[in-house]
């Protein structure tokens, strides 16, 4: 591999193939490091959550039973949060009321549409029955007419009938043919009537089934929303207080000036809030980075397969050696994985310091590897390959 200035790295096609393979391996190794850190995070988060819940379970009933155990500033803060939670509950109740009105109206529309379809089928039935009976009667009449013509032909039959009654026989046979054609048409019309009826029954049946399914789904949604609205209406104050105390404790970020055991527990709760938030951010960064790496890894794997195919053609047809001009910007992205893996190699340390992990991911992955950057990365690699192989054309 040779370096052209500071902007392009030139390498043979086979070197380019090997280079991509190595970078994909580095990416997967980095992903493995992050997966191991994820395991550490999940175990630590579980421990933190258990510790947090223990402190929460101690503090919550004391505050609920007597708010005066809190200093005046915290009592005022709790009252403000409670007003906010009350407003949220009332907003949800308004939304539920509106949704219920809409759903009930739609249920009425569905029921009306189903009834209209049934009425339409009832109206069609007598009309089609009348047409069917008329056609059946005509078919019988034509059959009888054909039989009479056949009997007349038999009566005129004989060895010399073509001499004595040739004209009558020809007329009878023409009439027989006409009757047979009319009978065939009547049978076809009868089949059309029956098909039309079957199609109407099928279409309306399918529509009824769809309407019924939608009506049932709406009924379930209405029942659920009615139950939720009833619950909120009956428990607005209690729910607002419960949510407010929970929020106050979840958002506590420093030990408050509270004496005794409660003050100790509140201080510990604030510390666990801080640590828990760091682990939540760390786990979010794990998911973000692994998602990005999975996408880039899939792209590199597919692109590498294309390069291998080109290398195979080069060898098969003894094509000239070419240089692939890899842009420095693409090379820098490919260097990311080994660099990040080196930064994260101590899983135990990272598992205890989620903030340090998040800082590495933010600096070298999420803030750098935007959707535009990744798209340009693959476009540059593709353009470099095309420029190299253009010498063969």
matplotlib code that plots the C-alpha trace (Angstrom):
import matplotlib.pyplot as plt

x = [0.0, 1.3, 0.3, -0.4, 0.0, -2.3, -5.7, -5.5, -4.1, -3.3, -3.3, -3.5, -6.9, -5.9, -4.6, -7.8, -9.7, -7.5, -7.8, -11.6, -11.5, -9.3, -11.4, -14.5, -12.8, -11.8, -15.4, -16.7, -14.0, -15.1, -18.7, -17.7, -16.1, -19.2, -21.4, -19.3, -19.7, -23.4, -23.4, -21.5, -24.0, -27.0, -25.7, -24.7, -28.0, -30.0, -28.0, -28.5, -32.2, -32.6, -30.8, -32.9, -36.1, -35.1, -34.6, -37.7, -39.8, -38.6, -39.0, -42.3, -44.7, -43.2, -43.6, -47.1, -48.1, -46.8, -45.3, -44.1, -41.1, -39.8, -38.3, -40.6, -38.8, -39.3, -43.0, -43.5, -41.7, -43.9, -47.1, -46.0, -45.3, -48.7, -50.4, -48.5, -49.5, -53.2, -53.1, -51.6, -54.4, -57.1, -55.6, -55.6, -59.3, -60.1, -58.3, -60.1, -63.5, -62.8, -61.6, -64.6, -67.0, -65.2, -65.0, -68.7, -69.7, -67.6, -69.2, -72.6, -71.4, -70.1, -73.4, -75.4, -73.2, -73.7, -77.4, -77.5, -75.6, -78.1, -81.0, -79.4, -79.0, -82.7, -83.7, -81.6, -82.9, -86.5, -85.4, -82.9, -85.4, -87.9, -85.4, -84.3, -87.8, -88.6, -85.6, -86.3, -89.9, -88.5, -86.1, -88.9, -91.0, -88.2, -87.5, -91.2, -91.2, -88.1, -89.7, -92.8, -90.6, -88.7, -92.0, -93.2, -89.9, -90.3, -93.8, -92.5, -89.6, -89.3, -87.2, -88.6, -89.5, -86.9, -88.9, -92.4, -91.8, -88.3, -89.4, -91.2, -88.3, -85.8, -88.2, -88.5, -84.8, -84.3, -86.8, -85.2, -81.8, -83.3, -85.0, -81.8, -79.9, -82.6, -82.4, -78.6, -78.9, -81.5, -79.3, -76.4, -78.5, -79.6, -76.0, -75.2, -78.1, -76.9, -73.3, -74.4, -76.3, -73.3, -71.0, -73.3, -73.5, -69.7, -69.0, -71.5, -70.4, -66.8, -67.9, -70.0, -67.0, -64.7, -67.3, -67.9, -64.1, -63.7, -66.8, -65.5, -62.0, -63.7, -65.8, -62.7, -61.0, -64.1, -64.3, -60.7, -61.0, -64.2, -62.4, -59.4, -61.6, -63.6, -60.4, -58.9, -62.1, -62.4, -58.7, -57.5, -56.3, -54.7, -52.9, -51.6, -50.2, -48.6, -47.1, -45.9, -44.1, -42.5, -41.3, -39.9, -37.9, -36.8, -35.6, -33.8, -30.2, -28.7, -29.1, -31.8, -31.6, -33.7, -32.7, -32.6, -32.9, -35.1, -32.5, -29.9, -32.1, -33.0, -29.3, -28.6, -31.6, -30.1, -26.8, -28.5, -30.5, -27.3, -25.6, -28.8, -29.1, -25.5, -26.2, -29.3, -27.3, -24.6, -27.1, -28.6, -25.2, -24.5, -27.7, -26.8, -23.3, -24.1, -26.9, -24.5, -21.9, -24.3, -25.4, -21.8, -20.7, -23.4, -22.4, -18.7, -19.5, -21.5, -19.0, -16.1, -18.0, -18.2, -14.5, -13.7, -15.7, -13.8, -10.5, -11.6, -12.4, -9.0, -7.2, -9.5, -9.0, -5.4, -6.4, -3.8, -2.9, -4.7, -4.4, -7.4, -7.3, -8.9, -9.7, -8.2, -11.7, -12.8, -9.6, -10.2, -13.6, -12.1, -9.6, -12.4, -13.0, -9.6, -9.2, -12.5, -11.8, -8.5, -10.2, -12.8, -10.5, -10.9, -14.5, -14.4, -13.4, -16.0, -18.6, -18.1, -17.8, -20.6, -20.0, -16.5, -18.0, -20.6, -17.8, -15.9, -18.9, -20.1, -16.6, -15.6, -18.9, -22.3, -21.0, -18.8, -20.7, -23.8, -26.1, -24.5, -21.0, -21.7, -23.4, -20.4, -18.0, -19.6, -19.9, -16.2, -15.2, -17.4, -16.1, -12.5, -13.2, -14.8, -11.9, -9.5, -11.3, -12.1, -8.6, -9.9, -12.6]
y = [0.0, 3.4, 6.9, 9.6, 12.9, 13.1, 12.5, 9.1, 5.6, 3.5, -0.3, -3.2, -4.8, -7.9, -5.7, -3.8, -7.0, -8.0, -4.5, -4.7, -8.1, -6.9, -3.8, -6.0, -8.2, -5.1, -3.9, -7.3, -7.4, -3.9, -5.0, -8.0, -5.6, -3.6, -6.7, -7.7, -4.2, -4.5, -7.6, -5.6, -2.7, -4.9, -6.6, -3.3, -1.7, -4.5, -4.0, -0.3, -0.7, -3.1, -0.6, 2.3, 0.4, -0.4, 3.3, 4.3, 1.8, 3.4, 7.0, 6.9, 5.9, 8.3, 11.3, 10.2, 9.8, 13.2, 15.8, 17.9, 15.5, 17.4, 20.9, 23.7, 24.1, 20.4, 20.6, 23.4, 21.5, 18.4, 20.6, 22.0, 18.5, 17.3, 20.1, 19.1, 15.5, 16.5, 18.4, 15.4, 13.1, 15.6, 16.0, 12.2, 12.1, 14.7, 12.7, 9.5, 11.3, 12.5, 9.1, 7.4, 9.7, 9.1, 5.3, 5.1, 7.1, 4.8, 1.7, 3.2, 3.7, 0.2, -1.2, 1.0, -0.2, -3.8, -3.3, -1.5, -4.4, -6.9, -4.8, -4.7, -8.4, -8.8, -6.5, -8.3, -11.7, -11.4, -9.8, -12.5, -15.2, -13.8, -13.8, -17.3, -18.7, -17.0, -18.5, -22.0, -21.8, -20.7, -23.6, -26.1, -24.5, -24.6, -28.2, -29.1, -27.2, -29.1, -32.4, -31.6, -30.7, -33.9, -35.9, -34.2, -35.1, -38.7, -38.8, -37.5, -39.9, -42.9, -44.2, -41.8, -38.9, -36.7, -37.0, -36.5, -34.2, -32.7, -29.1, -29.8, -31.7, -28.9, -26.4, -28.6, -29.0, -25.3, -24.7, -27.4, -25.6, -22.3, -23.8, -25.5, -22.2, -20.3, -23.1, -22.8, -19.0, -19.4, -21.9, -19.4, -16.6, -18.8, -19.5, -15.8, -15.1, -17.8, -16.5, -13.0, -14.1, -16.1, -13.1, -10.8, -13.2, -13.6, -9.9, -8.9, -11.8, -10.6, -7.0, -8.2, -10.1, -7.1, -4.8, -7.3, -7.6, -3.8, -3.4, -6.0, -4.3, -0.9, -2.5, -3.8, -0.3, 1.4, -1.0, -0.4, 3.4, 3.4, 1.5, 3.8, 6.9, 5.5, 4.7, 8.1, 9.9, 8.0, 8.3, 11.6, 13.0, 9.8, 9.1, 12.7, 12.4, 9.0, 10.2, 13.4, 11.7, 9.2, 12.0, 13.9, 10.9, 9.9, 13.5, 14.0, 14.8, 15.9, 15.0, 17.3, 18.9, 16.3, 14.9, 11.4, 8.1, 9.6, 12.2, 9.4, 7.3, 10.4, 11.1, 7.6, 7.7, 10.8, 9.1, 6.0, 8.3, 9.7, 6.3, 4.8, 7.6, 7.0, 3.3, 4.1, 6.4, 3.8, 1.1, 3.5, 4.2, 0.4, -0.1, 3.0, 1.9, -1.7, -0.7, 1.5, -1.1, -3.8, -1.6, -0.7, -4.3, -5.6, -3.0, -3.9, -7.6, -7.1, -4.6, -7.0, -9.8, -7.6, -6.8, -10.5, -11.2, -8.5, -10.0, -13.4, -12.0, -10.3, -13.6, -15.6, -13.3, -12.2, -8.6, -5.9, -4.9, -1.7, 0.6, 1.4, 5.0, 4.8, 8.3, 9.2, 10.1, 6.5, 5.1, 7.2, 5.7, 2.2, 3.0, 3.8, 0.2, -0.8, 2.6, 2.3, -1.3, -0.2, 2.5, 0.0, -3.0, -3.0, -4.2, -4.3, -0.6, 0.4, -1.7, 0.4, 3.7, 4.0, 7.7, 6.9, 4.5, 7.1, 9.7, 7.3, 6.4, 10.0, 11.3, 8.6, 6.9, 8.7, 12.2, 11.2, 8.5, 10.3, 8.9, 11.3, 10.3, 6.5, 7.0, 9.0, 6.3, 3.6, 5.9, 6.7, 3.1, 2.3, 5.2, 4.1, 0.6, 1.9, 4.2, 1.4, -1.1, 1.6, 0.9, -2.5, -1.0]
z = [0.0, -0.9, 0.3, -2.2, -0.4, 2.6, 0.9, -0.8, 0.1, -3.0, -2.8, -5.2, -5.7, -3.7, -1.0, -1.0, -0.6, 2.4, 3.9, 3.9, 5.4, 8.2, 8.9, 9.1, 11.6, 13.7, 13.6, 14.8, 17.5, 18.7, 18.7, 20.9, 23.4, 23.5, 24.0, 26.9, 28.4, 27.9, 30.1, 32.8, 32.5, 32.8, 35.9, 37.5, 36.6, 38.1, 41.4, 41.3, 40.7, 43.6, 45.9, 44.6, 45.1, 48.7, 49.5, 47.5, 49.5, 52.7, 51.7, 49.8, 52.6, 55.1, 52.7, 51.7, 55.4, 56.4, 54.0, 56.9, 57.2, 54.2, 54.3, 53.1, 49.8, 49.0, 50.1, 47.7, 44.9, 45.6, 45.5, 42.1, 40.7, 42.0, 40.1, 37.0, 37.5, 38.0, 34.8, 33.0, 34.3, 33.3, 29.9, 29.5, 30.6, 28.0, 25.3, 26.4, 26.3, 22.8, 21.6, 23.1, 21.3, 18.0, 18.6, 19.5, 16.4, 14.3, 15.9, 15.0, 11.4, 11.2, 12.5, 10.0, 7.1, 8.1, 8.2, 4.9, 3.3, 4.7, 3.4, 0.0, -0.1, 0.9, -2.0, -4.5, -3.5, -4.8, -8.0, -8.8, -7.7, -10.1, -13.0, -12.1, -12.0, -15.3, -17.0, -15.6, -17.0, -20.4, -20.5, -19.8, -22.4, -25.0, -24.1, -24.7, -27.9, -29.0, -28.1, -30.2, -33.2, -32.8, -32.8, -35.9, -37.6, -36.6, -38.1, -41.4, -41.3, -43.7, -46.5, -49.1, -46.8, -48.4, -51.6, -50.2, -47.3, -47.9, -47.4, -44.1, -42.7, -43.5, -41.8, -38.7, -38.5, -38.7, -36.0, -33.9, -34.3, -33.3, -30.3, -29.2, -29.5, -27.5, -24.9, -24.7, -24.2, -21.5, -19.7, -20.0, -18.6, -15.7, -14.9, -15.0, -12.5, -10.2, -10.4, -9.8, -6.7, -5.4, -6.0, -4.1, -1.2, -1.2, -1.5, 1.2, 3.4, 3.2, 3.9, 6.8, 8.2, 7.9, 9.4, 12.2, 13.0, 13.0, 15.2, 17.7, 17.7, 18.4, 21.1, 22.9, 22.6, 23.9, 26.9, 27.7, 27.4, 29.5, 32.2, 32.1, 32.2, 35.1, 37.0, 36.4, 37.4, 40.6, 41.6, 40.2, 43.5, 44.7, 41.4, 41.2, 44.7, 43.9, 40.7, 42.3, 45.2, 42.8, 40.5, 43.4, 44.5, 41.0, 40.2, 43.5, 42.5, 45.8, 49.5, 51.0, 54.4, 56.2, 59.6, 60.8, 58.9, 56.3, 55.4, 55.1, 52.8, 50.7, 50.3, 49.2, 46.8, 45.2, 44.7, 43.2, 40.9, 39.6, 39.1, 37.6, 35.1, 34.0, 33.4, 31.5, 29.3, 29.0, 27.9, 25.4, 24.0, 23.8, 21.7, 19.5, 18.8, 18.1, 15.8, 13.8, 13.7, 12.6, 9.7, 8.7, 9.1, 6.8, 4.3, 4.5, 4.2, 1.0, -0.5, 0.4, -1.4, -4.5, -4.3, -4.0, -7.2, -9.0, -7.8, -9.1, -12.5, -12.6, -11.9, -14.3, -17.2, -16.3, -16.2, -15.5, -11.9, -10.8, -7.9, -5.7, -4.5, -1.0, 0.3, 3.7, 5.0, 4.4, 5.9, 9.0, 9.5, 9.1, 11.8, 14.2, 15.3, 16.5, 18.2, 20.0, 21.0, 22.5, 24.5, 25.8, 26.3, 30.2, 30.5, 34.3, 34.4, 31.8, 33.6, 36.8, 34.9, 32.4, 32.0, 30.6, 28.1, 27.0, 26.5, 24.2, 22.2, 21.9, 20.8, 18.3, 17.2, 17.6, 17.0, 14.0, 12.3, 11.1, 8.5, 5.9, 6.9, 6.6, 3.2, 2.0, 3.3, 1.2, -1.8, -1.6, -1.4, -4.4, -6.4, -5.6, -6.9, -10.0, -10.8, -10.4, -12.6, -15.3, -16.7, -17.9, -20.1]

ax = plt.figure().add_subplot(projection="3d")
ax.plot(x, y, z, "-o")
ax.set_aspect("equal")
plt.show()
